[in-house]
Amino acid sequence: MSGVSVRPGGAAFSALRLGFGTLVVGFLLLPLVAILPLAFTDSVFLVYPISGPSMRWFGVLAESQAWTRAIVNSLIIGTGATVVSTVVGTLAAMGLRRELLPFSGLLRSIFLLPMVVPAVVLGVGMQILYARMGLASSYLGVIIAHAVLCVPFVLVNVASSLASMDPALERAAASLGASPVKVFRNVTLPLAMPGILTGAVFAFATSLDEVVITLFVAGPNQTTLARQMFSSLRENISPAIAAAAFIIMILTFLLLLAVKGASLVGALRRKREVEGS
């Protein structure tokens, strides 16, 4: 008789959990499934059924100066906000990891405040502050505003990677004569890299999707893709909005693939180094 026992109702519970998870994933993906096919319609309305396939709305985006400027602005602002928030969030996570600083819990909560404070409140506050600092309607101002929103996502992901790291690895490297800079570069940073890359992806996606704060701090020359979509919804609803949403989805998907590929390459490299030693 086998020594493995099966808990009564375990299979039924697993099936129920799988079914519930499938329903949740389907509920989250349903809006995307509903809107993205409309980017390829030849109709001028967002309606089903699709009368015929067409790429005309991507041509509209490419030919429209407003849409092309919005796409370029989103890439510029998103890249800048990602770089700033990744550096700040990574340094904050590493500084707060050991809780050696006084009031480290309070500092961590302050870094996470942009996740819970309403965007309208942040937007109004930044608009008043920027007016006094001369950053209103500037690329630098929008990048800083987006970076403030993105820092918590980087902090959470990097802190999770650091929490799973064994501190004995750093102590062992230091005991072998490695300087703090070498320990950070050769031990801490590679182990934290998955969290850093994941946080950077979340930061870029957050910047691409941000509308409310952009409405307060950006000028006409800093119109992002999300803001252009919002303005188009107010004026006229056309499949060009679905085409823009498709572009955002593709950019986010490519970033996820890049992060996954970078993590895989890093894991293979570390495995070869271990086998070679």
N, C-alpha and C positions, 0 to 999 in steps of 0.2 A: 504494500500500500504506500502511495507516495506521501512524503513528509510535508508537501506543500498543501496548505489548506486554503480554500477559497471562501472569503467572507460572504455570508448570505446577502444577497441584494447588491453585491459589489458590481456585477456586470450591468445591472439595471441602472445603478447610480452613474457609472461611467458613460452609459449610453445617454442618460438624461443630461449629464454635463456636456457631452459632445454636442447634443442637439441644441442645448441652450447657447453654447458658444457659437455654433453655426448661425443661429438666429440673430445673435448680436452682431456678428461680422456682416451678415446679409443686410441688417438694418443700417449699419454704418456705410456700406458700399452702395446701397440702393440709390441715394441721390446722385452719385457719380455715374452709375449705370444709366440713370434717366437723362442726364444732361449731356454727357460727352458724345453720344451718337449724333446729337443735333448739330455738332460742329461740322458734320459732313453732309448736311442737307442742302438741297438747291432751292428751298423755300426761303422766303423773307421773314417767316414767322417761326417761333419756337413751338411747333405743334407736331403731334404724332397723328397718323403714320407719316414717315418720311417719304416724300413724293419721289425722290431720286437722289443718288449719291452725287456729291460735288465737293470740290476743294475751294469754291469761290470765296468762302469767308476767310480762309487763310490768306488769300490774295488781297482781300479787303484790309486785313491787318497789315500786310506788307506794304500796301500802297498808301495807307492812311498815315499822315505825318503824326497825328496825335497818338495813334496806337504804337507806332514804331518808337516814338520818343518815350512813351510809357514803358515799353519793354526794355529799352536801353537804360532808363532811369532805375527800373527795378533791379537790373543786373548790377549797376554801379552801387546803388544804396544797399542792396542785399549783400554784396561782396564786402563792402566796407563795414556794415553792421556785423557780419559774421566774423570778420577778422578781429574787430574791437572786442566783441562780446566773448569770443573764444579765448583771447588772451586774458581778459579781466576775469572771466568765470573760472578759467583753469588756475590762475594765481590765487583766486579767492578760495577755491576748493582745497588747494594744497596748503594754504595758510590756516585754514580752519579744520584740517583733517585730524589733528592730534588734540584739539581743544586746549592747547596750551595758552592761548590768548585769553585775557580776562573778557568776560561777557561774549564768549564765542557764540553761544546760542542766540544771543540778541543780534549779533552781527550777521549770523546766518539768516535770521528772520528778516533783517533789513534787506539783504540781497534778494530774498524771495518775494518781497512786497510787490514788485511789478506783476506777479502772477495773480494776485488777489485784488489789487486796487483797480477799480473800474477805469477802463481806458479813457473815458471822458474826463475823469478827474485828472489823470496824468496829462492828457492833452491840454486842458486849460492851464494847468500849472506850468507846463513846458512853454506854452505860448506866451505867458506872462514873463517867464524867466528869459526866454529867447529875445523878447522885445527889448529887455534891458541890456542884454549881452551882445546884441547885434547879430544874432544867429538866425533870426526869423527869415523864412523863405530862402534857406541856403542848403546846399547839399550836406555840408558838415553838420548842420543842425538836425536834419532828417536822419543822417547816419547815427548820430549820438542817441536820438530818440528811439530809433529801432534797436540799437544796441542795449539800451536800458531794458527793453522788453525781452531781449534774447538772453541776457546774462543768466537769469534763473535756470533756463533749460540747460545751459552749459554747466552751471554749477552742480545741478542735480546729477547729471550723467557722469561728470568727472569724479564727483564725490563717491558715487557708487563704485566706479572702477578702483578708486583708491582704497575704499573700505574692504574690497576683496583681495587687496594686495597684502602679502605677508611682510610686516616691517623688518623681519629678520633678514630679508634679502638686502635691504639698504644697510643694515648694521654689518652684515658680512662683507659687503663691498667696502665700507668705511674701515673695517678692521684690517683689510688687506692693503690699505694705504691709499685708497681712492679719495680724492678731494670731494667736497660737497658738490662742486659743479659736475665732476665726472659721475658721481652717484646719481645726480639728477638726470644727466644726459643719457647714461647707459643703463640705468636700472628703473628709476621712477617714471621717466617720460615714456619709454616703450611700453611699460605695463599699463600706464594710464591712457595710452593712445586710442584704444577703442572707445573709451568714454569721451575723449576729446573730439574724435571724428563724429561720433553720434551727436554730441552736443552741437557741433558746427552745422550738421545737417538740419537739426531742429531749429537752430538760429536762422539759417537761410530760409527755411520754409516759413517761419514766423514772420520774417521781414517781407517775404513775397505776399503774405496773406494780410498784412496789416493795413487797415483802412482808417480807423477812427483817429488815431494820433496823427496820421499823415494829413488828414483834413485840417488839423489845427496848426501844424508846424511847417507844412510844405507850401511852396508857392506854385504858380502856374508852370514854372520851368522844372519843378521837381515832381510832377505828376507820375505816380507809379502805375503799374498795371492794375493792381487791385483798386486804386482810386479811379482809374479810367473806367473800369468795369462798373463801379458804383455809380459814376456819373452817367454812363450809358444806360443803366437800368432806370435812372430817373427820367431820362430824355426819351429813349425808345428802346424797346426790347427786340434785339435782333440776334441771329445765330452767331454774330461776331463775338458775342460774350461767351458763348459755348466754345468757340475756337480759342479764345484767350484762356479760358479755364483749362482746356486741353493742353496748352503750352505750359501752364503752371504745373500741371500734373506730370508732364514729361520731364520738366526740369527737376522736380522733386524726385521722380523715379530714377533719373540718371545719377543724382547725388547719392541716393541710397545704394545703387549699384557700385558707384565709385568707392563708397565707404566700405562696403562688403568686400570688394576686391582688394582694397588697401589692407584691411584686416587679415584677409586670407594670405596675401603676400607676406605680411609681417609675421604671421604665424609660421609659414613655411621657412622663412629666413631664420627665425629663432630655432626652429627644429633642426635645420642644417648646421647651425652654429653649435648646438648641443651635441649633435652626432659627430661633428668634426673635432670637437674637443675630447 
